[in-house]
Amino acid sequence: MSDIWPAMLAAVPIGLLFGALAAGKGLSPLETMLMSTLVFAGGAQFAAIELWATPAPIGALVFSTLLINARHVLMSASLVPKLQGFSRMQTLVGLYYMADENWALAEKRARTHALTPAYWFGMVVPFVACWIATSTLGAVVGAALGDPRRFGADFAFTALFIALVAAFWKGRVTFWTVAAAGTASALTYRLIGPPWHVLAGALCGLAAAWIAAGGATPEPSKPEPLQR
């Protein structure tokens, strides 16, 4: 809880904002709650709500949400080797509710401690509950809430991600990775628009990390001979 509560706090205005937008598109509080429970992907949910119409553009919805959430393939692949103490069911359920925040915190935790089911679900359960509760509340009081963006609430997750990146800082490699991903994402968002900025940022960040790290995986260092 001490690790996840800042992310939960940042999720509150974003959840309220999503619920209000969903209500504005005609979704009931129950439908909003089910969407947050079954989809549980903030970026994909916002993209879906922006495209929501009657009849629903199924092709555009599927493509946009798939593109936005493609990063989860890499995120889960990086976590799986650290989930040795998880059962098959714990792995499937745990990764289903993986988000950027609990993924980053789990990676940070794995540097110094074994990643246990207790730690993972201790983060995931309250974070998921917070997202479901706030998005549902946003749908209930959407009209009275107004637009939380006028208070700068939409910057909450951005501020949180800046803090997460800072926690992973490793010098030159991190700098070039963040700079390339951020620049490519911002330019693509301005010139082409969403959701392509997510893919552009991911690809350029990966390329920059590979180049900055030397373009190859370093060979493991050999142990030095024992001194007599």
Secondary structure, DSSP 8 states (H G I E B T S, - for coil): -TTTHHHHHHHHHHHHHHHHHHHHTT--HHHHHHHHHHT--HHHHHHHHHH--SS--HHHHHHHHHHHHTHHHHHHHHHGGG-TT--HHHHHHHHHT--HHHHHHHHHHHTTS---HHHHHHHHHHHHHHHHHHHHHHHHSHHHH--GGGGTGGGHHHHHHHHHHHHT--SHHHHHHHHHHHHHHHHHHHHT-TTHHHHHHHHHHHHHHHHHTTSS------------
